[in-house]
Amino acid sequence: MFDDKYSRRDFLKSAGAMAALSTIPLTTVELAFADQEQNFSFAYISDAHIQHIKGTQFVRNWDRGLIRAVAETNLLRPKPDFVIFGGDLAQLGSKPELDHGMEMLSKLDYKVYGVMGEHDYYLDLGEYWSKLFGDHYYSWDHKGVHFVVLNSILTYDEWTFDRWPTAEQRMVEMAGLDNPNGSPFMVGEKQREWLRKDLAKVDKNTPVVVFSHSPIQKLFKNWNFWTEDAEQVQALLKPFKSATVVYGHVHQIQYNQIDNIRFNSVMATAWPWPYPRSYVQAPNMMPKITIPMNRADPFFERDATGWQMIDIATGDVALNYNLYSNTNRRVAYDPKVGHPVDMGYQGEASLTPPQTQY
């Protein structure tokens, strides 16, 4: 019921504002320039893992994560210029999963750019995904920024084409997080040559933003938080004054900087993975300058899924995390130490028991 002091219009206006500030399972990215009229933002949704059960049945939790992300993206103010879907729309790459996920994404009120995930690819090598999203890798320019999408989840031809008796088994083997039958991801020579030619046409003072599914780093091979030819791709980005890589896949918050290249992960709408350091059966191989972000409980399916704002200004990156069930955090470049600092990071001595239960 609405009275004269609080009209229906006021209610809808405030409800929209609250929704835009709530814990949204997506990422918005603002690119800031000296000319304020050039500033713009875009939204990032990733890792929905829509899973088919049978008939018209799908895993409800994963459906709800993507549905909420889409609905709240449409409520964002100011409105983003476009949306990136960062890969792994499906869990096992099937047509029912991809169709169901695309039906949900079709509700977005924005142009959507797609990034290929391994869960979308290894059943039919991306054939059906291409019918929905288009090319596996491509680039475009928008308001002074050069954007590139890479297919970073390729692997060796022998593994892809010669090893498996069925496409279904190949898909299942690559879908496992710590499955030793998987294979390291890579961009590949053909795509690197395309990227070299694409970037050769871009002025070195133009900001470059690369979207990939894997990190374009070598973080943790046991779980394929890894890109086999990462150094070769990084070498193509190194000449640019400002280069940023935004990636999904890891289902957790990560930040890193290598030379001039800033790396930022985005969270999943499906579930979080624990950090490798919390998984005692495998050694920790994360780079020292990666800024980890502790979670209260890696067993809670919605912990560390949430909303993330990335500000990019003067080449420095600040990440503002709004988590469902954890303290909001900010990771920002600190000129005193020359690398990013998590303003609220808990040292190992102060970790709560749920953070060490792995």
Backbone hydrogen bonds, N-H to C=O, Kabsch-Sander energy under -0.5 kcal/mol:
donor,donor_aa,acceptor,acceptor_aa,energy
3,D,6,Y,-0.6
6,Y,3,D,-0.8
11,F,7,S,-2.3
12,L,8,R,-2.6
13,K,9,R,-2.3
14,S,10,D,-2.6
15,A,11,F,-2.8
16,G,12,L,-2.2
17,A,13,K,-1.7
18,M,14,S,-2.5
19,A,15,A,-2.3
20,A,16,G,-2.0
21,L,17,A,-1.0
22,S,18,M,-0.6
22,S,19,A,-1.0
24,I,22,S,-1.4
26,L,24,I,-2.2
26,L,306,G,-0.6
27,T,44,Y,-3.5
28,T,308,Q,-2.4
29,V,42,F,-3.5
30,E,310,I,-2.8
31,L,29,V,-0.5
31,L,40,F,-2.6
32,A,30,E,-0.6
32,A,312,I,-2.9
36,Q,34,A,-0.9
38,Q,35,D,-2.3
39,N,36,Q,-1.2
40,F,31,L,-1.3
42,F,29,V,-2.1
43,A,82,F,-2.1
44,Y,27,T,-4.3
45,I,84,I,-2.7
47,D,87,G,-2.2
48,A,88,D,-0.7
49,H,88,D,-2.9
50,I,89,L,-2.6
53,I,57,Q,-2.9
54,K,57,Q,-0.8
57,Q,54,K,-3.2
59,V,51,Q,-2.4
63,D,59,V,-1.7
64,R,60,R,-2.8
65,G,61,N,-1.9
66,L,62,W,-1.7
67,I,63,D,-2.7
68,R,64,R,-2.4
69,A,65,G,-1.9
70,V,66,L,-2.5
71,A,67,I,-2.4
72,E,68,R,-2.6
73,T,69,A,-1.9
74,N,70,V,-1.8
75,L,72,E,-0.5
76,L,73,T,-1.2
81,D,41,S,-3.3
83,V,111,K,-2.6
84,I,43,A,-2.5
85,F,113,Y,-3.0
86,G,45,I,-2.9
86,G,84,I,-0.6
91,Q,50,I,-1.8
98,L,94,S,-2.5
99,D,95,K,-2.8
100,H,96,P,-2.2
101,G,97,E,-2.6
102,M,98,L,-2.6
103,E,99,D,-2.2
104,M,100,H,-1.4
105,L,101,G,-2.3
106,S,102,M,-2.1
107,K,104,M,-1.4
108,L,105,L,-2.1
113,Y,83,V,-2.7
115,V,85,F,-2.0
120,D,117,G,-1.1
121,Y,117,G,-0.9
122,Y,118,E,-1.9
125,L,121,Y,-1.8
126,G,121,Y,-1.1
127,E,124,D,-1.0
130,S,126,G,-2.0
131,K,127,E,-0.9
131,K,128,Y,-0.5
132,L,128,Y,-1.0
132,L,129,W,-0.7
133,F,129,W,-2.8
134,G,130,S,-1.3
138,Y,149,V,-1.5
140,W,147,F,-2.1
142,H,145,V,-2.6
145,V,142,H,-1.5
146,H,207,P,-2.7
147,F,140,W,-3.2
147,F,145,V,-0.6
148,V,209,V,-2.3
149,V,138,Y,-3.1
150,L,211,F,-2.6
152,S,150,L,-1.0
154,L,186,M,-1.7
160,T,156,Y,-2.2
161,F,157,D,-3.2
162,D,157,D,-0.6
162,D,158,E,-1.6
163,R,158,E,-0.8
170,R,166,T,-1.7
171,M,167,A,-2.2
172,V,168,E,-2.2
173,E,169,Q,-2.6
174,M,170,R,-2.0
175,A,171,M,-1.4
176,G,172,V,-0.7
176,G,173,E,-0.6
182,G,179,N,-2.0
185,F,226,W,-0.5
186,M,154,L,-1.6
192,R,188,G,-2.3
193,E,189,E,-2.2
194,W,190,K,-1.7
195,L,191,Q,-2.6
196,R,192,R,-2.6
197,K,193,E,-2.0
198,D,194,W,-2.4
199,L,195,L,-2.9
200,A,196,R,-1.5
201,K,197,K,-0.6
201,K,198,D,-0.9
202,V,199,L,-1.8
206,T,203,D,-2.0
208,V,242,S,-2.3
209,V,146,H,-2.4
210,V,244,T,-3.2
211,F,148,V,-3.3
212,S,210,V,-0.5
212,S,246,V,-1.9
219,L,217,Q,-0.7
219,L,225,F,-1.8
220,F,225,F,-2.3
223,W,220,F,-0.9
224,N,221,K,-1.5
225,F,220,F,-2.4
226,W,224,N,-1.7
227,T,217,Q,-1.5
228,E,185,F,-3.8
230,A,227,T,-1.9
233,V,229,D,-1.7
234,Q,230,A,-2.9
235,A,231,E,-2.1
236,L,232,Q,-0.9
236,L,233,V,-0.7
237,L,233,V,-1.0
237,L,234,Q,-0.6
238,K,234,Q,-1.8
240,F,237,L,-1.7
241,K,204,K,-2.7
243,A,260,N,-0.9
244,T,208,V,-2.3
245,V,262,R,-3.0
246,V,210,V,-3.0
247,Y,264,N,-2.1
248,G,212,S,-0.7
250,V,248,G,-2.4
254,Q,252,Q,-0.6
256,N,263,F,-1.9
258,I,261,I,-2.3
261,I,258,I,-2.5
262,R,243,A,-2.3
262,R,260,N,-0.5
263,F,256,N,-3.0
264,N,245,V,-2.6
265,S,254,Q,-1.9
266,V,247,Y,-1.9
269,T,46,S,-1.5
269,T,47,D,-0.7
270,A,47,D,-1.2
273,W,251,H,-1.7
278,S,275,Y,-1.9
279,Y,276,P,-1.6
280,V,278,S,-0.9
280,V,358,Y,-1.2
282,A,279,Y,-1.8
285,M,283,P,-0.5
290,T,287,P,-1.4
291,I,255,Y,-1.3
293,M,253,I,-0.5
300,F,297,D,-1.6
301,E,299,F,-0.6
303,D,300,F,-1.6
305,T,302,R,-1.6
307,W,322,N,-2.9
308,Q,26,L,-1.4
309,M,320,N,-2.9
310,I,28,T,-1.9
311,D,309,M,-0.6
311,D,318,A,-2.7
312,I,30,E,-2.0
313,A,311,D,-0.5
313,A,316,D,-2.0
316,D,313,A,-2.4
318,A,311,D,-2.1
319,L,331,V,-3.4
320,N,309,M,-3.2
320,N,318,A,-0.5
321,Y,319,L,-0.6
321,Y,329,R,-2.9
322,N,307,W,-3.7
323,L,321,Y,-0.6
324,Y,305,T,-1.3
329,R,321,Y,-1.7
331,V,319,L,-2.8
332,A,330,R,-0.5
332,A,341,V,-2.0
333,Y,317,V,-0.7
334,D,339,H,-1.8
337,V,334,D,-1.1
338,G,334,D,-2.1
339,H,334,D,-0.9
341,V,332,A,-2.6
343,M,330,R,-2.6
343,M,341,V,-0.8
345,Y,342,D,-1.4
347,G,345,Y,-0.6
350,S,347,G,-1.6
351,L,348,E,-1.2
355,Q,352,T,-1.7
356,T,352,T,-0.5
356,T,353,P,-1.8
357,Q,354,P,-0.7
